[in-house]
Amino acid sequence: MQLPTIFRQKPKATEGYRLGSGMFDMAIPPGMNYQSYLDAYGNVGWLFGAVSVIASSVAEAGWHLYQLKAGERVELFEHPALELLKKVNPFQTRYEFFQLLVMYRKLVGDSFITLNYNRMGYPAEMWLASPSFMKVIPHPTEFISHYEFERGANKVRFECNEVIRIKDPNPSNPLAGLGAAQSIGLDLDSEKNAARYQNKLFYNDGRPGLILSIEDSDPGPEAKKELELYWNQKFRGVSNAYKTAFLFGKVTPHMIALSTKDMDFKELRRYSRETILGAYHIPASIMGITENVNRANAEAGEYTFAKRVIKPELTQIREALNEQLCPLFGSDIEFDFDDPVPANREQIVSETMQAVAGGVITREEARLNLGYDPEPDGGTFLMPFSVTPVSVGEVASNPKALKHKFYSDQQKEAMWRSYVGQAEKDEDKFKSVLKKLFTDQAKEVISNIESWRDGTFNETEANEQFQKALTPAIEQSFKTGWAFADSTTRRPLKADVAPLTNPLVLEWIINHAFELARGLNDTSIKELRVLLAEGYALGESIPQLTQRIEGYFTLSASSRAEMIARTETINASNKGAEELYRSEGVQKVEWYTALGDERTCEECGALHGNIYPISEGPRPALHPNCRCVIFAYLD
């Protein structure tokens, strides 16, 4: 592994380069430069709170990589660019990397990502260079000539293709960035001085609120020194404040009150706090300030913070990555992030209730819109006073009372979203099982490196181990699909039917778990043999071969496990739905494609709305990462 470019020596710039102004310093107040603003992060509490909450919120966002095909986006789960974003360098997590990236921009308006390339010519590592030591060298015709990282006697030159720069524009200097902290430099300085003053006031105040006047003649330097030492020991400092002093001789006390300046510091610091939060557009509730905050405006604050602060930050990072990083891997890929803005729950509830009251949608459609099951398992519906309450039991005994046969498109989409929410929980458990299996397998392969020609791992034992671990995960997904189908058939469930009691179903689960295990291990063995053969051909040592294996299984435990878990969860849950429909006598099923989902493909889109006999036609998962479902078609 090469050292990061920042720490490698490079030839000094040759004569003839026109050195421009470099980075533009906002030196307000006098003496504050880039490093001063970075240091202020650790010295001003409210600045630390504001910047850290933004940086942490941005770092929490999920990222995805897409390939552009015929104007549509198809998500990629294995790609060098995606792996680079997941592991930016050996010494930083992605979370820490994005935190620091945002901190630089929020403090000085500039961040510099330096790229370290591998032997294939692709970026393999990303490092953040401190803006304090990075200079932008202008070009007479092409705007920027190059960048220079200068720290002490060490000067490193970076070409433009080695740096991804993300900055907040500075209207007074197009070569420089401008951070929010720089716009409130005077306020930050005032806040630091106010804190220092109060600290000095508490620590140095050697008075119990008075001055002592001694009428005797000058007692001499030794007596003065002894009295001063005694007084400081007894009354100086916070712990000794307001102690009672006993005076002897001709000593006259004069009471001293706090000055107006002293008493105004509390309001000054409150003003500084509001100025800092205002510069960063952070609602008070986000910082835990409860003054004049109730639940309604706290929720509004969360929404505003996500929409006006976090999403623009993520958008700026996304645009920089897509314009400067993705082209280094190809012209047909782009990154995107999970939208951090929460749904406006209050608006959804209000619109749904108005639609029910106006007779636009049914009560059951309203339940689906709000994320509830079409009908609860028990209880009583509260109806308007002019309508007789109807119990769930009465509905079950007379299905036609509140039911109709066909779901609207809006209802189907709501049911699909409810189903996906349940499936994702199963997917997470499935993924955890796979990650543990891959981790344990990595240890076995590493222990067999020296004798790899006899087998990377025992395939027979691995198949049995994988089958045993995967069977419960498949069973759970089957049950989820069964329950989902039960909630959508619009007919009472037969009392004698329950999931996993049919021998044919149990046989399918066991066989499917075995086929999945065999396929996974067969793929792993083939890929590991190629990987190790390449390492041996290059004469790599055991530690180097071990690193190869760890890298392979790290990928398997993340991207590969995620893809398999998502696909197999959909596969098993749709099998569960089909078996429920079959047991209920349903003759036809309808294919529902996740049209509103970013993973929709052309193949599944063409099947949307198709009707198939219960024992014929295609079934989801049609391909890896498929998220389609089947509904009962009741004609």
C-alpha positions as CSV (number, residue, x, y, z in Angstrom):
1,M,0.0,0.0,0.0
2,Q,1.5,3.3,-1.0
3,L,1.5,6.2,1.4
4,P,-1.2,8.9,0.8
5,T,-0.2,11.4,-1.8
6,I,-0.2,14.1,0.9
7,F,2.7,12.5,2.7
8,R,4.7,11.5,-0.4
9,Q,7.5,13.7,-1.6
10,K,7.0,15.2,-5.0
11,P,9.3,17.2,-7.3
12,K,9.1,20.9,-6.5
13,A,7.2,23.1,-9.0
14,T,9.5,24.2,-11.9
15,E,10.2,27.8,-12.6
16,G,7.7,29.5,-14.8
17,Y,4.5,28.7,-13.0
18,R,2.7,31.9,-12.1
19,L,1.9,31.7,-8.4
20,G,-1.3,33.6,-7.8
21,S,-3.0,34.7,-4.6
22,G,-3.6,31.1,-3.6
23,M,-6.3,30.8,-0.9
24,F,-8.1,34.0,0.1
25,D,-8.1,34.6,3.8
26,M,-11.0,36.2,5.6
27,A,-8.9,37.8,8.2
28,I,-11.7,39.2,10.3
29,P,-11.0,39.8,13.1
30,P,-7.4,40.7,12.5
31,G,-5.1,37.8,13.0
32,M,-7.7,35.1,12.2
33,N,-6.8,32.8,9.3
34,Y,-8.0,29.4,8.1
35,Q,-6.3,27.6,10.9
36,S,-7.9,30.0,13.4
37,Y,-11.4,29.2,12.2
38,L,-10.6,25.5,12.4
39,D,-9.3,25.9,15.9
40,A,-12.4,27.9,16.9
41,Y,-14.3,24.6,16.4
42,G,-12.7,23.3,19.5
43,N,-12.9,26.5,21.5
44,V,-16.4,27.8,21.0
45,G,-19.1,25.4,22.3
46,W,-22.0,26.6,20.2
47,L,-19.9,26.5,17.0
48,F,-18.8,23.0,17.9
49,G,-22.5,22.0,18.4
50,A,-23.7,23.6,15.2
51,V,-21.0,22.2,12.9
52,S,-20.9,18.7,14.5
53,V,-24.7,18.2,14.2
54,I,-24.6,19.1,10.5
55,A,-21.5,16.9,9.9
56,S,-22.9,13.9,11.7
57,S,-26.3,14.2,9.9
58,V,-24.6,14.3,6.5
59,A,-22.4,11.4,7.4
60,E,-25.4,9.2,8.3
61,A,-26.9,9.4,4.8
62,G,-26.9,6.3,2.7
63,W,-25.3,6.4,-0.8
64,H,-26.1,4.4,-3.9
65,L,-24.5,4.0,-7.3
66,Y,-26.5,3.9,-10.5
67,Q,-25.7,3.0,-14.1
68,L,-27.5,5.0,-16.8
69,K,-29.2,2.8,-19.4
70,A,-31.4,4.3,-22.1
71,G,-32.3,7.2,-19.9
72,E,-33.1,5.1,-16.8
73,R,-31.1,4.4,-13.7
74,V,-30.2,0.8,-12.6
75,E,-28.6,0.5,-9.2
76,L,-25.2,-1.2,-9.0
77,F,-24.2,-3.1,-5.9
78,E,-20.7,-4.1,-7.0
79,H,-18.4,-1.5,-8.6
80,P,-14.9,-0.1,-7.9
81,A,-16.4,3.4,-7.4
82,L,-18.9,2.1,-4.8
83,E,-16.1,0.2,-3.0
84,L,-14.0,3.4,-2.9
85,L,-16.9,5.3,-1.3
86,K,-17.4,2.5,1.2
87,K,-13.7,2.3,2.2
88,V,-12.2,5.7,1.4
89,N,-8.7,4.9,2.9
90,P,-7.2,2.5,5.4
91,F,-7.3,4.9,8.3
92,Q,-10.7,6.5,8.1
93,T,-14.2,5.2,8.0
94,R,-16.6,6.6,5.4
95,Y,-18.6,8.2,8.3
96,E,-15.5,10.0,9.7
97,F,-14.4,11.0,6.2
98,F,-17.7,12.7,5.4
99,Q,-17.8,14.3,8.9
100,L,-14.4,16.0,8.4
101,L,-15.3,16.9,4.8
102,V,-18.4,18.8,6.0
103,M,-16.5,20.4,9.0
104,Y,-13.9,21.9,6.7
105,R,-16.6,23.4,4.5
106,K,-18.8,24.7,7.3
107,L,-15.7,26.4,8.9
108,V,-13.8,27.8,6.0
109,G,-16.0,27.0,3.0
110,D,-13.4,24.7,1.3
111,S,-12.6,21.0,1.3
112,F,-10.0,19.2,-0.8
113,I,-10.2,15.5,-1.5
114,T,-6.9,14.2,-2.9
115,L,-7.0,10.9,-4.9
116,N,-4.4,8.1,-4.8
117,Y,-4.5,6.0,-7.9
118,N,-3.8,2.2,-8.2
119,R,-1.8,0.4,-10.9
120,M,-4.9,0.2,-13.1
121,G,-5.1,4.0,-13.2
122,Y,-8.3,4.2,-11.1
123,P,-8.7,6.1,-7.8
124,A,-8.1,3.6,-5.0
125,E,-8.0,5.9,-2.0
126,M,-9.4,9.3,-1.0
127,W,-7.8,11.6,1.5
128,L,-8.8,15.0,2.9
129,A,-6.1,17.7,2.9
130,S,-6.5,20.5,5.5
131,P,-7.5,23.8,3.8
132,S,-4.9,25.6,6.0
133,F,-2.1,24.1,4.0
134,M,-3.7,23.8,0.5
135,K,-3.2,26.6,-2.0
136,V,-5.1,27.1,-5.3
137,I,-2.6,28.2,-8.0
138,P,-4.4,30.1,-10.8
139,H,-3.8,29.7,-14.5
140,P,-3.7,32.6,-16.9
141,T,-6.2,31.0,-19.3
142,E,-7.6,27.8,-17.7
143,F,-8.6,29.3,-14.3
144,I,-6.7,26.8,-12.1
145,S,-3.2,25.6,-12.9
146,H,-2.7,23.1,-10.0
147,Y,-2.8,22.8,-6.2
148,E,0.0,23.0,-3.7
149,F,0.0,21.4,-0.2
150,E,2.6,23.3,1.8
151,R,3.4,22.5,5.4
152,G,6.7,23.8,6.7
153,A,9.5,22.9,4.3
154,N,7.4,20.2,2.6
155,K,5.6,21.3,-0.6
156,V,3.6,18.8,-2.7
157,R,2.1,19.7,-6.1
158,F,-1.2,18.2,-7.1
159,E,-2.6,18.2,-10.6
160,C,-6.2,19.1,-11.1
161,N,-7.2,15.5,-11.7
162,E,-5.7,14.5,-8.4
163,V,-8.0,16.8,-6.4
164,I,-11.8,16.9,-5.9
165,R,-12.6,20.3,-4.5
166,I,-16.0,21.1,-2.9
167,K,-16.5,24.7,-1.8
168,D,-19.1,27.3,-0.8
169,P,-18.7,30.1,-3.3
170,N,-17.0,33.4,-2.2
171,P,-18.4,36.3,-4.2
172,S,-15.3,38.4,-3.5
173,N,-12.9,35.8,-4.8
174,P,-13.9,33.1,-7.2
175,L,-10.7,31.1,-6.3
176,A,-11.7,30.8,-2.7
177,G,-14.4,29.4,-0.6
178,L,-16.3,31.2,2.2
179,G,-17.6,29.3,5.3
180,A,-20.3,30.3,7.6
181,A,-17.8,30.7,10.5
182,Q,-15.9,33.3,8.5
183,S,-19.1,35.4,8.1
184,I,-19.4,35.6,11.9
185,G,-15.7,36.0,12.7
186,L,-16.3,39.0,15.0
187,D,-19.1,37.2,16.9
188,L,-16.9,34.1,17.4
189,D,-14.1,36.3,18.7
190,S,-16.5,38.1,21.0
191,E,-17.9,34.7,22.3
192,K,-14.3,33.5,23.1
193,N,-13.5,36.8,24.8
194,A,-16.7,36.7,26.8
195,A,-16.0,33.1,27.9
196,R,-12.5,34.1,28.9
197,Y,-13.6,37.1,30.8
198,Q,-16.2,35.2,32.8
199,N,-13.6,32.5,33.6
200,K,-11.1,35.1,34.7
201,L,-13.9,36.8,36.8
202,F,-14.6,33.6,38.6
203,Y,-11.0,32.5,38.9
204,N,-9.3,35.8,39.7
205,D,-11.9,37.6,41.7
206,G,-10.2,38.1,45.1
207,R,-13.0,39.9,46.8
208,P,-16.0,39.0,48.9
209,G,-17.7,42.0,47.2
210,L,-15.6,44.7,49.0
211,I,-12.4,46.8,49.2
212,L,-10.5,47.0,52.5
213,S,-9.1,50.4,53.5
214,I,-6.5,50.4,56.3
215,E,-6.0,53.7,58.1
216,D,-2.7,52.9,59.7
217,S,0.6,54.1,58.2
218,D,2.4,52.0,55.6
219,P,3.0,48.6,57.2
220,G,5.9,47.9,54.9
221,P,6.4,45.4,52.0
222,E,6.7,42.3,54.1
223,A,3.4,42.9,55.9
224,K,1.7,43.9,52.7
225,K,2.8,40.6,51.0
226,E,1.7,38.6,54.0
227,L,-1.8,40.2,54.0
228,E,-2.2,39.7,50.2
229,L,-1.2,36.1,50.5
230,Y,-3.6,35.5,53.4
231,W,-6.4,37.2,51.6
232,N,-6.0,35.3,48.3
233,Q,-5.8,32.0,50.1
234,K,-9.0,32.7,52.1
235,F,-11.2,34.5,49.5
236,R,-9.9,34.1,46.0
237,G,-11.6,31.7,43.5
238,V,-15.0,30.2,42.8
239,S,-14.9,27.9,45.8
240,N,-14.2,30.7,48.2
241,A,-16.7,33.2,46.8
242,Y,-18.9,35.0,49.4
243,K,-17.1,33.7,52.4
244,T,-17.4,35.8,55.6
245,A,-14.3,37.9,56.3
246,F,-13.3,38.9,59.9
247,L,-11.3,42.2,60.2
248,F,-9.2,43.5,63.0
249,G,-7.8,46.9,63.7
250,K,-8.6,50.0,61.9
251,V,-9.9,48.4,58.7
252,T,-12.8,49.8,56.8
253,P,-14.7,47.6,54.3
254,H,-16.3,49.1,51.1
255,M,-18.9,46.9,49.3
256,I,-18.4,46.5,45.6
257,A,-21.3,45.4,43.4
258,L,-21.0,43.7,40.0
259,S,-20.8,46.3,37.2
260,T,-23.3,46.6,34.4
261,K,-20.7,45.1,32.0
262,D,-20.3,42.0,34.2
263,M,-24.1,41.5,34.4
264,D,-24.5,41.9,30.6
265,F,-22.3,39.0,29.7
266,K,-25.1,36.5,30.0
267,E,-27.2,38.3,27.3
268,L,-24.0,38.7,25.2
269,R,-23.4,35.0,25.2
270,R,-27.1,34.3,24.4
271,Y,-26.8,36.7,21.4
272,S,-23.6,34.9,20.3
273,R,-25.4,31.6,20.4
274,E,-28.3,32.9,18.3
275,T,-25.9,34.4,15.8
276,I,-24.0,31.1,15.4
277,L,-27.2,29.0,15.0
278,G,-28.6,31.6,12.5
279,A,-25.5,31.5,10.4
280,Y,-25.8,27.7,10.1
281,H,-29.6,27.8,9.7
282,I,-30.1,25.4,12.6
283,P,-33.5,25.5,14.5
284,A,-33.0,25.8,18.2
285,S,-34.8,22.5,18.9
286,I,-32.1,20.6,16.9
287,M,-29.5,21.8,19.5
288,G,-31.7,20.7,22.4
289,I,-32.8,24.2,23.3
290,T,-36.3,23.9,24.9
291,E,-37.1,27.6,25.3
292,N,-40.5,28.3,23.6
293,V,-40.3,24.8,21.9
294,N,-43.3,22.4,21.8
295,R,-43.8,19.2,19.9
296,A,-45.2,20.8,16.8
297,N,-42.4,23.3,16.2
298,A,-39.8,20.7,17.2
299,E,-41.1,18.4,14.4
300,A,-41.2,21.4,12.1
301,G,-37.6,22.1,13.1
302,E,-36.6,18.6,12.1
303,Y,-38.2,18.9,8.7
304,T,-36.7,22.3,8.1
305,F,-33.2,21.2,9.2
306,A,-33.3,18.1,6.9
307,K,-34.7,20.1,3.9
308,R,-32.8,23.4,4.2
309,V,-29.5,22.2,5.7
310,I,-28.7,18.5,5.3
311,K,-30.2,18.0,1.8
312,P,-28.3,20.9,0.2
313,E,-25.1,19.6,1.8
314,L,-25.6,16.2,0.4
315,T,-26.6,17.7,-3.0
316,Q,-23.3,19.6,-3.2
317,I,-21.3,16.5,-2.4
318,R,-23.2,14.4,-4.9
319,E,-22.6,16.9,-7.7
320,A,-18.9,17.1,-7.0
321,L,-18.6,13.3,-7.0
322,N,-20.6,12.9,-10.2
323,E,-18.7,15.6,-12.0
324,Q,-15.2,14.9,-10.8
325,L,-15.0,11.3,-9.5
326,C,-17.4,9.2,-11.6
327,P,-15.9,10.1,-15.0
328,L,-12.6,8.6,-13.8
329,F,-14.4,5.2,-13.7
330,G,-16.7,5.7,-16.8
331,S,-19.3,8.0,-18.2
332,D,-22.4,6.0,-17.4
333,I,-22.4,6.0,-13.6
334,E,-23.6,8.4,-11.0
335,F,-24.0,8.6,-7.2
336,D,-27.2,9.5,-5.3
337,F,-28.2,9.6,-1.7
338,D,-31.2,8.7,0.4
339,D,-33.5,11.7,0.8
340,P,-33.1,12.8,4.4
341,V,-36.3,14.9,4.4
342,P,-39.0,13.0,6.4
343,A,-42.5,12.7,5.0
344,N,-45.0,15.3,6.2
345,R,-47.0,13.0,8.4
346,E,-49.4,15.7,9.6
347,Q,-50.3,16.7,6.0
348,I,-50.9,13.0,5.0
349,V,-53.2,12.4,8.0
350,S,-55.1,15.6,7.4
351,E,-55.7,15.0,3.6
352,T,-56.7,11.4,4.3
353,M,-59.2,12.3,7.0
354,Q,-60.7,15.0,4.7
355,A,-61.0,12.5,1.9
356,V,-62.8,10.0,4.1
357,A,-65.2,12.6,5.4
358,G,-65.9,13.8,1.9
359,G,-66.6,10.3,0.6
360,V,-63.7,10.4,-1.8
361,I,-62.0,7.3,-0.4
362,T,-63.2,4.4,1.8
363,R,-62.3,3.9,5.4
364,E,-60.2,0.9,4.4
365,E,-58.3,3.0,1.8
366,A,-57.6,5.5,4.5
367,R,-56.1,2.8,6.7
368,L,-53.8,1.8,3.8
369,N,-52.8,5.4,3.1
370,L,-51.8,5.8,6.8
371,G,-49.7,2.6,6.8
372,Y,-52.2,0.3,8.7
373,D,-53.4,-3.1,7.7
374,P,-56.6,-3.2,5.6
375,E,-58.5,-4.5,8.6
376,P,-57.3,-5.0,12.2
377,D,-57.5,-8.4,13.9
378,G,-60.0,-7.3,16.5
379,G,-61.7,-4.3,18.1
380,T,-64.4,-1.8,17.0
381,F,-64.4,0.9,14.4
382,L,-65.5,4.3,15.8
383,M,-68.1,5.6,13.3
384,P,-69.8,9.0,13.0
385,F,-72.8,9.4,15.5
386,S,-75.3,8.9,12.6
387,V,-73.9,5.4,11.7
388,T,-74.1,2.3,13.8
389,P,-70.7,1.0,14.9
390,V,-69.5,-2.1,13.0
391,S,-67.3,-4.6,14.8
392,V,-64.5,-6.5,13.0
393,G,-66.2,-9.8,13.8
394,E,-69.4,-8.7,12.0
395,V,-67.2,-7.8,9.0
396,A,-65.6,-11.2,9.0
397,S,-68.9,-13.0,9.1
398,N,-70.3,-10.8,6.3
399,P,-67.4,-9.9,4.0
400,K,-69.6,-8.0,1.6
401,A,-70.6,-5.5,4.3
402,L,-67.5,-3.3,3.8
403,K,-65.6,-5.0,1.0
404,H,-65.4,-4.8,-2.7
405,K,-63.4,-7.0,-5.0
406,F,-60.9,-4.8,-6.6
407,Y,-58.2,-2.5,-5.3
408,S,-57.5,0.8,-6.8
409,D,-54.0,1.7,-8.1
410,Q,-53.5,3.9,-5.0
411,Q,-54.4,1.0,-2.7
412,K,-52.1,-1.3,-4.5
413,E,-49.2,1.1,-4.1
414,A,-50.0,1.5,-0.4
415,M,-50.1,-2.3,0.1
416,W,-46.8,-2.7,-1.8
417,R,-45.1,-0.1,0.5
418,S,-46.5,-1.8,3.6
419,Y,-45.2,-5.1,2.2
420,V,-41.7,-3.7,1.5
421,G,-41.5,-2.3,5.0
422,Q,-42.0,-5.8,6.4
423,A,-39.7,-7.4,3.8
424,E,-36.9,-5.0,4.7
425,K,-36.9,-6.2,8.3
426,D,-36.5,-9.8,7.1
427,E,-33.8,-8.6,4.7
428,D,-31.7,-7.2,7.5
429,K,-31.9,-10.5,9.4
430,F,-31.1,-12.4,6.3
431,K,-28.1,-10.2,5.6
432,S,-26.8,-10.7,9.2
433,V,-26.9,-14.4,8.7
434,L,-24.9,-14.2,5.5
435,K,-22.3,-11.8,6.9
436,K,-21.6,-14.2,9.7
437,L,-21.3,-17.2,7.3
438,F,-18.9,-15.3,5.1
439,T,-16.8,-14.1,8.1
440,D,-16.5,-17.6,9.4
441,Q,-15.6,-18.9,6.0
442,A,-12.9,-16.3,5.6
443,K,-11.2,-17.6,8.7
444,E,-11.3,-21.2,7.3
445,V,-9.8,-20.1,4.0
446,I,-7.0,-18.1,5.6
447,S,-6.1,-21.1,7.7
448,N,-5.8,-23.2,4.5
449,I,-3.8,-20.7,2.4
450,E,-0.6,-22.8,2.2
451,S,-2.5,-25.9,1.0
452,W,-5.0,-24.1,-1.1
453,R,-4.5,-26.5,-4.1
454,D,-6.3,-29.1,-2.0
455,G,-9.4,-26.9,-1.6
456,T,-10.0,-23.4,-0.2
457,F,-12.6,-24.8,2.1
458,N,-14.6,-28.0,2.6
459,E,-17.5,-27.5,0.2
460,T,-19.7,-30.3,1.5
461,E,-19.5,-29.1,5.1
462,A,-20.0,-25.5,3.9
463,N,-23.2,-26.4,2.0
464,E,-24.6,-28.1,5.1
465,Q,-23.6,-25.2,7.4
466,F,-25.1,-22.6,5.0
467,Q,-28.3,-24.6,4.5
468,K,-28.8,-24.9,8.3
469,A,-28.3,-21.2,8.8
470,L,-30.3,-20.0,5.9
471,T,-33.4,-22.2,6.4
472,P,-34.8,-20.1,9.3
473,A,-34.3,-16.9,7.3
474,I,-36.2,-18.3,4.3
475,E,-39.0,-19.6,6.6
476,Q,-39.4,-16.1,8.1
477,S,-39.7,-14.5,4.7
478,F,-42.2,-17.1,3.6
479,K,-44.3,-16.3,6.7
480,T,-44.1,-12.6,5.9
481,G,-45.4,-13.2,2.4
482,W,-48.2,-15.4,3.7
483,A,-49.3,-12.7,6.2
484,F,-49.2,-10.1,3.5
485,A,-51.3,-12.2,1.1
486,D,-53.7,-12.9,3.9
487,S,-54.3,-9.2,4.4
488,T,-55.1,-8.6,0.7
489,T,-57.4,-11.5,-0.2
490,R,-60.5,-9.7,1.1
491,R,-62.0,-12.9,2.3
492,P,-62.1,-14.7,5.7
493,L,-59.1,-17.0,6.3
494,K,-59.8,-20.7,6.7
495,A,-59.3,-21.7,10.3
496,D,-57.5,-25.0,9.5
497,V,-54.9,-23.4,7.2
498,A,-51.6,-22.1,8.7
499,P,-48.1,-21.5,7.2
500,L,-45.4,-24.2,7.2
501,T,-47.8,-27.1,7.8
502,N,-47.9,-28.3,4.2
503,P,-45.2,-30.9,3.6
504,L,-44.6,-29.7,0.0
505,V,-44.0,-26.2,1.4
506,L,-41.4,-27.5,3.9
507,E,-39.7,-29.5,1.2
508,W,-39.5,-26.4,-1.0
509,I,-37.9,-24.4,1.8
510,I,-35.3,-27.0,2.6
511,N,-34.4,-27.6,-1.1
512,H,-34.3,-23.9,-1.8
513,A,-31.9,-23.3,1.2
514,F,-29.7,-26.1,-0.1
515,E,-29.6,-24.8,-3.7
516,L,-28.9,-21.3,-2.5
517,A,-26.0,-22.6,-0.2
518,R,-24.5,-24.7,-3.0
519,G,-24.7,-21.8,-5.5
520,L,-23.0,-19.4,-3.0
521,N,-20.2,-21.8,-2.1
522,D,-19.6,-22.9,-5.7
523,T,-19.2,-19.2,-6.7
524,S,-16.9,-18.5,-3.8
525,I,-14.6,-21.4,-4.5
526,K,-14.2,-20.5,-8.2
527,E,-13.5,-16.9,-7.5
528,L,-11.1,-17.6,-4.6
529,R,-9.1,-20.1,-6.7
530,V,-8.6,-17.4,-9.4
531,L,-7.7,-14.8,-6.8
532,L,-5.2,-17.0,-5.1
533,A,-3.7,-18.3,-8.3
534,E,-3.0,-14.7,-9.3
535,G,-1.4,-14.0,-6.0
536,Y,0.9,-17.0,-6.2
537,A,1.8,-16.1,-9.8
538,L,2.9,-12.7,-8.5
539,G,5.0,-14.3,-5.8
540,E,3.0,-12.7,-3.0
541,S,3.7,-13.6,0.6
542,I,1.2,-15.2,3.0
543,P,0.3,-11.8,4.6
544,Q,-0.4,-10.5,1.1
545,L,-2.5,-13.5,0.2
546,T,-4.3,-13.1,3.5
547,Q,-5.1,-9.5,2.6
548,R,-6.5,-10.7,-0.8
549,I,-8.8,-13.1,1.0
550,E,-9.9,-10.6,3.6
551,G,-10.7,-8.1,0.8
552,Y,-12.8,-10.7,-1.1
553,F,-14.8,-11.6,2.0
554,T,-15.2,-8.0,3.1
555,L,-16.9,-7.4,-0.3
556,S,-19.0,-10.6,0.1
557,A,-20.0,-9.6,3.6
558,S,-21.3,-6.2,2.4
559,S,-22.4,-5.8,-1.2
560,R,-22.8,-9.5,-2.0
561,A,-24.7,-10.3,1.2
562,E,-27.0,-7.3,0.6
563,M,-27.9,-8.3,-2.9
564,I,-28.5,-12.0,-1.9
565,A,-30.6,-11.0,1.1
566,R,-32.8,-8.6,-0.8
567,T,-33.3,-11.1,-3.7
568,E,-34.0,-14.2,-1.6
569,T,-36.3,-12.3,0.8
570,I,-38.5,-11.3,-2.2
571,N,-38.3,-14.8,-3.6
572,A,-39.4,-16.6,-0.4
573,S,-42.1,-14.0,0.6
574,N,-43.7,-14.2,-2.9
575,K,-43.7,-18.0,-2.5
576,G,-45.5,-17.6,0.8
577,A,-48.0,-15.3,-0.8
578,E,-48.6,-17.8,-3.6
579,E,-49.2,-20.6,-1.2
580,L,-51.7,-18.6,0.8
581,Y,-53.6,-17.7,-2.4
582,R,-53.6,-21.4,-3.5
583,S,-54.9,-22.5,-0.1
584,E,-57.7,-19.9,-0.4
585,G,-58.8,-21.1,-3.8
586,V,-57.5,-18.0,-5.7
587,Q,-57.3,-18.9,-9.4
588,K,-55.3,-16.0,-10.7
589,V,-52.6,-13.6,-9.6
590,E,-51.6,-10.1,-10.7
591,W,-48.0,-9.0,-11.1
592,Y,-47.3,-5.7,-9.4
593,T,-44.1,-3.9,-10.3
594,A,-42.5,-1.5,-8.0
595,L,-43.0,1.4,-10.4
596,G,-42.2,4.1,-7.9
597,D,-39.0,2.5,-6.7
598,E,-35.6,3.5,-8.0
599,R,-34.7,-0.1,-8.8
600,T,-37.4,-0.7,-11.3
601,C,-36.1,-2.3,-14.5
602,E,-37.5,-2.6,-18.0
603,E,-38.1,-6.3,-17.7
604,C,-40.3,-6.0,-14.6
605,G,-42.0,-2.9,-15.9
606,A,-43.3,-4.8,-18.9
607,L,-45.0,-7.3,-16.6
608,H,-46.8,-4.7,-14.5
609,G,-50.5,-5.5,-14.3
610,N,-50.2,-8.9,-16.1
611,I,-52.7,-11.6,-15.0
612,Y,-51.5,-15.2,-14.7
613,P,-53.1,-18.5,-13.6
614,I,-52.1,-19.5,-10.1
615,S,-49.9,-22.3,-11.4
616,E,-48.4,-20.5,-14.4
617,G,-46.4,-17.5,-15.4
618,P,-43.3,-15.8,-14.0
619,R,-42.8,-15.0,-10.3
620,P,-40.7,-12.5,-8.4
621,A,-37.8,-12.3,-7.8
622,L,-37.3,-12.1,-11.5
623,H,-33.7,-10.9,-11.2
624,P,-31.2,-9.9,-8.4
625,N,-32.6,-7.0,-6.2
626,C,-36.1,-7.4,-7.7
627,R,-38.8,-5.9,-5.4
628,C,-42.0,-6.9,-7.2
629,V,-45.0,-8.8,-5.7
630,I,-48.0,-10.7,-6.7
631,F,-51.6,-9.8,-5.7
632,A,-54.6,-12.1,-5.7
633,Y,-56.8,-11.3,-8.8
634,L,-60.4,-11.9,-7.8
635,D,-62.8,-11.8,-10.8
